[in-house]
Amino acid sequence: MLAKRIICCLDVDRGRVVKCIKFLDPRDAGDPVELAARYNVEGVDELTFYDITASHEGRQIMLDVAGRTAEEVFIPFTIGGGIRTIDDFRAVLKTGADKVSVNTAALKRPELIGEAAERFGSQCVVLSMDAKRSADAPPESPRWECYINGGRVPTGVDAVDWARRGEELGAGEIVLNSIDADGTMAGYDIELCRAVADAVGIPVIASGGAGTPDHVYAALTDGRCEAALIASIAHFSAHPIAEIKDFCAQRGVSMRPTAPPS
């Protein structure tokens, strides 16, 4: 059995980590590289950085953050936000990042996923999805719609269908963010996690809503996810990473060990 992963997510806006609730009302959480170094010491398995306004504002990717992070941490990390071309993938990977996450550009031009997978390998290509429950779907048969530009623009694309297509095109894993649960600390959208995880054969990473270790446990078990993305729960010291891992491990989930600080 493969060990499950805990991934700290750092949403970056103009050089600072922020945390929003349902993509609104950003709250400052600190310097991205300082936080990355802290989580590295605390035993997180991976890091993911998202420039949350780059696509919406048409800005360039945050290569400076990626480069400084590569100098400070020694765990895998992913960069996303504003990725539009193969050259963007190349530039991010050259800084030392292990993976590149794409969302808006992939929905606008799905061929980008395949091109990147062919050039750099599927293991480098992360398909990020911002999904919101469709208000017109009955509770017994929920549907979710993909949004782009930092959760601002609906696309009409069904999230489960898009996950399947992303896998077919060559994505190596999926970060599945619930807009409804994002930043609420009230728990992941387990139905969404399960629907996508059951539809694809690549790892699905739950995102949006973690507030307690039990929420993470639910995503890794009932949600059938291979990893859980956490943000507020870590940024504001609600629960240390070691506590979350221990909680899940004590309930039978295979977790990667937390190395003691050197």
C-alpha positions in Angstrom: 0.0 0.0 0.0 1.4 3.4 -1.0 1.7 5.9 1.9 -0.7 8.9 1.8 0.7 12.4 1.5 0.1 15.7 3.3 0.8 18.7 1.1 0.9 22.3 2.3 -0.7 24.7 -0.1 0.6 28.3 -0.2 -1.6 30.7 -2.2 0.5 33.6 -3.2 -0.7 37.1 -4.1 1.9 39.7 -5.0 4.6 37.9 -3.0 2.7 37.1 0.1 0.9 34.0 1.2 -2.8 34.7 1.7 -5.8 32.6 2.7 -9.3 33.3 1.4 -12.7 31.9 2.1 -14.4 30.7 -1.1 -11.7 32.7 -3.0 -12.7 36.0 -1.3 -11.4 38.2 1.6 -7.7 37.3 1.6 -6.0 37.2 4.9 -2.2 37.5 5.1 -0.4 34.4 6.3 3.3 35.3 5.7 6.3 35.1 3.4 6.0 32.1 1.1 9.6 30.9 1.3 9.7 31.3 5.1 6.6 29.3 5.4 7.9 26.6 3.0 11.1 26.3 5.1 9.0 25.9 8.3 6.8 23.2 6.8 9.8 21.4 5.5 11.1 21.2 9.1 7.7 20.2 10.5 7.6 17.2 8.2 5.1 18.0 5.4 5.6 15.6 2.4 5.3 18.2 -0.4 4.5 21.8 -1.0 2.3 23.5 -3.6 2.5 27.2 -4.5 -0.3 28.9 -6.4 -0.2 32.4 -7.7 -3.9 32.9 -7.3 -4.2 36.1 -9.4 -1.7 35.5 -12.2 -4.1 34.1 -14.7 -6.9 36.6 -13.9 -4.5 39.5 -14.2 -2.4 38.1 -17.0 0.8 38.3 -15.0 3.9 36.1 -15.4 4.7 33.1 -13.2 6.5 33.5 -9.9 9.9 32.2 -10.8 11.6 34.1 -8.0 9.6 32.2 -5.3 10.3 28.9 -7.0 14.1 29.6 -7.2 14.3 30.7 -3.5 12.3 27.7 -2.4 14.6 25.3 -4.2 17.5 26.8 -2.2 15.7 26.4 1.2 13.7 23.1 1.1 14.5 19.5 0.1 11.1 18.1 -0.5 9.1 18.0 -3.7 7.2 21.2 -4.6 4.8 22.3 -7.3 4.3 25.7 -8.9 1.0 26.8 -10.4 -0.7 30.0 -11.5 -0.2 31.8 -14.8 1.1 28.7 -16.6 0.2 29.1 -20.3 2.9 27.5 -22.5 5.5 24.8 -22.7 8.1 27.5 -22.2 6.4 28.3 -18.8 6.7 24.6 -17.8 10.4 24.6 -18.8 11.1 27.9 -16.9 9.5 26.6 -13.7 11.2 23.2 -13.8 14.6 24.9 -14.4 14.2 26.7 -11.1 14.2 23.4 -9.2 10.5 22.8 -9.0 9.4 19.1 -9.3 6.0 19.6 -10.9 4.0 22.3 -12.7 0.3 22.8 -12.1 -2.0 24.0 -14.8 -5.7 25.0 -14.7 -7.0 27.9 -16.7 -4.7 27.4 -19.7 -5.5 23.7 -19.8 -9.3 24.3 -20.0 -8.8 26.9 -22.7 -6.4 24.6 -24.7 -6.4 21.0 -23.4 -3.6 20.0 -25.8 -1.2 21.8 -23.4 -1.5 18.8 -21.0 -0.4 16.3 -23.6 2.4 18.5 -25.0 3.8 19.0 -21.5 3.5 15.3 -20.6 5.3 14.3 -23.8 8.1 16.9 -23.3 8.7 16.6 -19.5 6.9 13.4 -18.4 3.4 12.9 -16.9 4.9 13.0 -13.4 5.6 16.7 -13.9 2.1 17.6 -15.0 -0.5 18.4 -12.3 -4.0 19.2 -13.4 -5.6 21.6 -11.0 -9.3 21.9 -10.9 -11.6 24.5 -9.1 -15.0 22.9 -9.0 -18.3 24.2 -7.7 -21.5 22.3 -7.1 -24.2 22.9 -9.7 -27.2 24.5 -8.1 -29.6 22.9 -10.6 -28.4 19.3 -9.9 -30.5 17.3 -7.4 -28.9 16.4 -4.1 -29.1 12.7 -4.9 -27.2 13.2 -8.1 -24.8 16.1 -7.6 -22.7 17.7 -10.4 -19.8 20.0 -10.2 -18.7 22.7 -12.7 -15.1 23.7 -13.4 -14.2 27.4 -13.0 -11.1 29.2 -14.2 -9.2 32.5 -13.5 -9.0 31.8 -9.8 -12.5 30.5 -9.4 -14.0 33.6 -11.0 -15.3 32.3 -14.3 -17.6 29.3 -14.9 -16.9 27.2 -17.9 -19.8 24.9 -18.2 -17.4 21.9 -18.1 -18.4 19.0 -15.9 -15.6 18.3 -13.3 -15.7 14.5 -13.5 -15.7 14.5 -17.3 -12.7 17.0 -17.3 -10.8 14.8 -14.8 -11.2 11.8 -17.1 -10.1 13.9 -20.1 -7.1 15.3 -18.2 -5.9 11.8 -17.4 -6.3 10.7 -21.0 -4.3 13.7 -22.2 -1.4 12.8 -19.9 -1.8 14.5 -16.5 0.1 12.6 -13.7 -2.2 13.7 -10.9 -5.1 15.9 -10.1 -5.5 18.6 -7.4 -9.2 18.8 -6.8 -10.3 22.0 -5.1 -13.9 22.6 -3.9 -14.8 26.2 -4.3 -17.8 25.7 -1.9 -15.5 24.4 0.9 -12.4 26.5 0.2 -11.1 28.2 3.3 -14.1 27.3 5.4 -12.2 24.8 7.6 -15.5 22.8 7.7 -14.3 19.8 5.8 -13.6 18.7 2.3 -16.4 18.0 -0.2 -16.1 14.2 0.2 -18.7 13.5 -2.5 -16.7 15.5 -5.0 -13.5 13.7 -4.0 -15.1 10.3 -4.3 -16.7 11.0 -7.6 -13.4 12.1 -9.3 -11.3 9.5 -7.6 -13.6 6.7 -8.8 -13.5 8.1 -12.3 -9.7 8.2 -12.8 -6.7 6.0 -12.2 -4.2 8.7 -11.3 -3.7 10.1 -7.8 -6.4 12.7 -6.7 -5.4 15.3 -4.1 -8.2 16.7 -2.0 -8.2 20.5 -1.6 -10.4 23.0 0.1 -11.9 22.8 3.6 -9.4 21.1 6.0 -10.0 22.3 9.5 -9.2 19.3 11.7 -7.2 16.0 11.5 -10.5 14.2 11.1 -11.3 16.1 7.9 -7.9 15.0 6.4 -8.6 11.4 7.5 -12.0 11.5 5.8 -10.5 12.7 2.5 -7.9 9.9 2.6 -10.4 7.2 3.4 -14.1 8.0 2.5 -12.9 10.4 -0.2 -10.5 7.9 -1.7 -7.8 10.5 -2.2 -4.1 9.7 -2.3 -3.2 13.0 -0.6 -4.7 16.0 1.2 -3.8 19.6 0.6 -3.9 21.7 3.7 -3.6 25.5 4.1 -5.4 27.4 6.9 -5.0 24.5 9.4 -1.2 24.8 8.9 -0.7 28.5 8.4 -2.5 29.5 11.6 -1.2 26.7 13.7 -4.5 25.0 14.3 -3.0 21.6 14.2 0.7 20.7 13.7 1.5 18.5 10.7 2.8 15.7 13.0 -0.5 15.7 14.8 -2.4 15.3 11.6 -0.2 12.4 10.4 -0.4 10.7 13.8 -4.2 11.0 13.9 -4.5 9.3 10.5 -1.8 6.7 11.2 -3.5 5.6 14.4 -6.6 4.9 12.5 -4.9 2.6 10.0 -3.9 5.0 7.2 -0.4 4.4 5.9 1.4 7.8 6.2 4.9 8.9 5.4 6.9 9.3 8.6 7.7 12.7 10.0 11.4 13.0 10.3 12.6 14.7 13.5 14.1 18.2 13.0 17.8 18.1 12.3 
